[in-house]
Amino acid sequence: MRIRTVVLPMLRGAVAVIALLATSRLHAQCSDGAPPPCRQAVAPRTVPVDANRVAVIPFRVTAADSLLGEGFAELLAQEFTGVGGPRSIDMSTTLSAWRRAGGGLRAPLPLDSAMLLARRVGAGILLQGSITGLAGRLSITAAMVNSATAAPIGEPARTAGSVDSVESLLRQVAASLLGVGASERVLKSARLSKSPAALRSYLEGLAQWRRGHIIEAARSFEASVAADATFGSALYQRWLMGQAYSGGGLLSEGWRPRVRARVDLLTPRERRVFEAFDGGGQPRPRMQAFSERRRAAEELGDSPDAWFLVGDYVFHFGNAVVGPDSVVPLARQFFSLAVALDTQPVFLFHLSELAINARDTALMRHLIGAYSGIEGEERWIHRWVLAAALKDDPMMESLRRAGPPRTWTNTTLFALGAALDTRIPIAAYEEAGKLLSDYGPKRALTGLIRNAQVARGRMTAAGSLRLPTTIDNVMDAAAFAVTGDAIDTLLINALGANALPDTSIEAGRQCLRARLAIERRVAVANLETIRLEPRCRSALRALDAFNRGTLTDSALARLDTLVTIGNVNIFMGFEHRVLSRIYEARGDTARAVRAIQYYPRDYGGAWSAPTQREAGRLFLMAKDTARAIAAYERYLELRTEAQPPIIAERDSIRALVGRLTRRVVP
């Protein structure tokens, strides 16, 4: 898809966001000769200040509960929808800018600093206030001023009440600030919980979410929903966490129908994001799903949630909607827009993957700085991965001295596993495994390190590790279900002769065995009855028919569709190479080149190096020497520390790259 039809419409709805992105220098940095849409860069622009936008900064608090200052401001901002009054800047954007400006829960910003903050995020109005607590009661004041002149806008709001009546106090303040004419609308549109326990847990979840305490935030939102099952915003936040980060048991499709059932209780901003994602709960063509998500992000402009979700869709399903050449550059554009607004660890995560994958050292260093400001357990492991990719020995030594978090969950494995097909030295994985081994589930960690060793062709080391009998993370599932030529037999042997108790492992093993039999022209009589994933069965049917000369055009079209829509959760590791081989045999080099690029950008595995090897060969057939060299060099990076039986192939390709390079650069 061309830049004109994808990125330029997006930019028209996000001028302020682009200015923030340019300021933070987190925009995608495309290399010379990169394919479209990378050739057209995003030009830095001045932040436009909108007289009808309001920045609500955390309230000054003298009550015992300092969490109220940030939480009350966040809830109040939701009432400024743009209908009958100003529209608030997304609170995550405002909070990020507030912290950068030196704001703290007990340290209010001076007025001039707060006004400058508001203008920087594009708000013509600044809203600030204070909360005082005494003897179980709260006194709240709030006022709006022009962010350029400090001239008052309207009358200040003042109210008081019990500490358990935050929801009522919030509505009173909002109605007062928005004016008498808007009072009835505000009271009717209130979407908060009347349960003090639910509201308290929700505010705790927001504070933890903003600071990178992912698991704790999820549990707080769950506690909020447990106290009030109708609390739409708590349901939304818990659902969003699972979509943004599926590690640590956060992903659960059970939250999606619960949000859908309460969609009328969401804030307008939340509802717009969720409906674009959900599509009314009905299946949609992938291009339509992508377009609707992008449209929501454009309309909201400053919602990091919306930008992240459209970037996430491109990242996981981009082969089907934008084509393989555009997945990485477009995903980087969208993720950069989200990160420029909010440096959540969940938003930083995919951008870090893409920065490492693209060898963008400048972006990696900016991301290390962003992770430095995160308090959660993700901080150490993400910085370790980025420092290893940069081969920054001083930073690695600093992280060794600091040591890893004392507790961690499977979310940590996602950070470590995200770079399996990058240039990160395998020793960095093994060292991280040793450092983390005392503080988390060793079986899952062992599986991840083994996967890294298999992906790099270190078969002796991988074979010395005992395989777990359950799948503890998505990386295990990927490694068990994929193939890598010379690795195939070794991987099957490692899985053992007897059926393992985990269904996914057994299905992956059967898929490997059946594929090897068909490759060797051995009939698989029970192909239709053995335990196989449906995707594996479809791919093997096509491969078997191709070998027997009975593959029809319609069957090939079905295989093409199946391969195109692949993602890390269903990818078997060989179907793209089967499709590519068939097109090559039919003399269609262009489609063969396209097919070999249909692999998930999420994680690497045993398939990564064979994929790059085949891509290099096909690029040469297409007379694209530059891309052939790039693919071969990626292969060689993965095989730097290869062990038999892979060494001979690696050395042969290294010699080929030398000849190709001399041919290109005399």
VENWO-V507939 format. One record per backbone hydrogen bond with DSSP energy under -1.0 kcal/mol. NH is the residue of the N-H (numbers start at 1). CO is the residue of the C=O. If there is no record, write none. Layout:
# VENWO-V507939
NH/CO ; NH/CO
This chain:
# VENWO-V507939
7/3 ; 8/3 ; 11/7 ; 12/8 ; 14/11 ; 18/14 ; 19/15 ; 20/16 ; 21/17 ; 22/18 ; 23/19 ; 24/20 ; 26/21 ; 34/31 ; 38/35 ; 50/122 ; 53/50 ; 54/87 ; 55/125 ; 57/127 ; 59/69 ; 60/129 ; 62/131 ; 66/64 ; 68/65 ; 69/66 ; 71/67 ; 72/68 ; 73/69 ; 74/70 ; 75/71 ; 76/72 ; 77/73 ; 79/76 ; 80/77 ; 81/79 ; 82/86 ; 87/52 ; 88/80 ; 89/54 ; 94/90 ; 95/91 ; 96/92 ; 97/93 ; 98/94 ; 99/95 ; 100/96 ; 101/97 ; 102/99 ; 103/98 ; 104/107 ; 114/110 ; 115/111 ; 116/112 ; 117/113 ; 118/114 ; 119/115 ; 120/116 ; 121/117 ; 122/119 ; 123/118 ; 124/50 ; 125/53 ; 126/145 ; 127/55 ; 128/143 ; 130/141 ; 131/60 ; 132/139 ; 134/137 ; 137/134 ; 138/161 ; 139/132 ; 140/159 ; 141/130 ; 142/157 ; 143/128 ; 145/126 ; 146/151 ; 147/124 ; 150/146 ; 153/144 ; 157/142 ; 159/140 ; 161/138 ; 163/136 ; 165/162 ; 169/165 ; 170/166 ; 171/167 ; 172/168 ; 173/169 ; 174/170 ; 175/171 ; 176/172 ; 177/173 ; 178/174 ; 182/179 ; 183/180 ; 186/182 ; 187/183 ; 188/184 ; 189/185 ; 199/195 ; 200/196 ; 201/197 ; 202/198 ; 203/199 ; 204/200 ; 205/201 ; 206/202 ; 207/203 ; 208/204 ; 209/205 ; 210/206 ; 211/207 ; 212/209 ; 213/208 ; 214/212 ; 217/213 ; 218/214 ; 219/215 ; 220/216 ; 221/217 ; 222/218 ; 223/219 ; 224/220 ; 225/221 ; 226/222 ; 227/223 ; 228/224 ; 231/228 ; 232/230 ; 235/231 ; 236/232 ; 237/233 ; 238/234 ; 239/235 ; 240/236 ; 241/237 ; 242/238 ; 243/239 ; 244/240 ; 245/241 ; 250/247 ; 255/252 ; 259/255 ; 260/256 ; 261/257 ; 262/259 ; 263/260 ; 265/262 ; 266/263 ; 271/267 ; 272/268 ; 273/269 ; 274/270 ; 275/271 ; 276/272 ; 277/273 ; 278/274 ; 279/275 ; 281/278 ; 282/279 ; 289/285 ; 290/286 ; 291/287 ; 292/288 ; 293/289 ; 294/290 ; 295/291 ; 296/292 ; 297/293 ; 298/294 ; 299/295 ; 300/296 ; 301/297 ; 302/300 ; 307/303 ; 308/304 ; 309/305 ; 310/306 ; 311/307 ; 312/308 ; 313/309 ; 314/310 ; 315/311 ; 316/312 ; 317/313 ; 318/314 ; 320/317 ; 322/318 ; 323/318 ; 326/323 ; 330/326 ; 331/327 ; 332/328 ; 333/329 ; 334/330 ; 335/331 ; 336/332 ; 337/333 ; 338/334 ; 339/335 ; 340/336 ; 342/338 ; 344/342 ; 348/344 ; 349/345 ; 352/348 ; 353/349 ; 354/350 ; 355/351 ; 356/352 ; 357/353 ; 358/354 ; 359/356 ; 360/355 ; 361/359 ; 364/360 ; 365/361 ; 366/362 ; 367/363 ; 368/364 ; 369/365 ; 370/366 ; 371/367 ; 372/368 ; 373/370 ; 374/371 ; 375/211 ; 379/376 ; 382/378 ; 383/379 ; 384/380 ; 385/381 ; 386/382 ; 387/383 ; 388/384 ; 389/385 ; 390/386 ; 392/387 ; 393/391 ; 396/392 ; 397/393 ; 398/394 ; 399/395 ; 400/396 ; 401/397 ; 402/398 ; 403/399 ; 412/409 ; 414/410 ; 415/411 ; 416/412 ; 417/413 ; 418/414 ; 420/417 ; 422/419 ; 428/425 ; 430/426 ; 431/427 ; 432/428 ; 433/429 ; 434/430 ; 435/431 ; 436/432 ; 437/433 ; 439/436 ; 445/441 ; 446/442 ; 447/443 ; 448/444 ; 449/445 ; 450/446 ; 451/447 ; 452/448 ; 453/449 ; 454/450 ; 455/451 ; 456/452 ; 457/454 ; 458/453 ; 459/457 ; 462/458 ; 463/459 ; 465/462 ; 477/473 ; 478/474 ; 479/475 ; 480/476 ; 481/477 ; 487/484 ; 488/485 ; 491/487 ; 492/488 ; 493/489 ; 494/490 ; 495/491 ; 506/502 ; 507/503 ; 508/504 ; 509/505 ; 510/506 ; 511/507 ; 512/508 ; 513/509 ; 514/510 ; 515/511 ; 516/512 ; 517/513 ; 518/514 ; 519/515 ; 520/516 ; 521/518 ; 522/517 ; 527/524 ; 529/526 ; 530/526 ; 537/533 ; 538/534 ; 539/535 ; 540/536 ; 541/537 ; 542/538 ; 543/539 ; 544/540 ; 545/541 ; 546/542 ; 547/543 ; 548/544 ; 549/546 ; 550/545 ; 556/552 ; 557/553 ; 558/554 ; 559/555 ; 560/556 ; 561/557 ; 562/558 ; 563/559 ; 564/560 ; 565/561 ; 566/563 ; 570/567 ; 571/567 ; 578/574 ; 579/575 ; 580/576 ; 581/577 ; 582/578 ; 583/579 ; 584/580 ; 585/581 ; 586/582 ; 587/584 ; 588/583 ; 589/587 ; 592/588 ; 593/589 ; 594/590 ; 595/591 ; 596/592 ; 598/595 ; 599/597 ; 608/605 ; 611/607 ; 612/608 ; 613/609 ; 614/610 ; 615/611 ; 616/612 ; 617/613 ; 618/614 ; 619/615 ; 620/616 ; 621/617 ; 622/618 ; 623/620 ; 624/619 ; 628/624 ; 629/625 ; 630/626 ; 631/627 ; 632/628 ; 633/629 ; 634/630 ; 635/631 ; 636/632 ; 637/633 ; 638/634 ; 639/635 ; 642/639 ; 643/457 ; 646/643 ; 650/646 ; 651/647 ; 652/648 ; 653/649 ; 654/650 ; 655/651 ; 656/652 ; 657/653 ; 658/654 ; 659/655 ; 660/656 ; 661/657 ; 662/658 ; 663/659 ; 664/660 ; 665/661
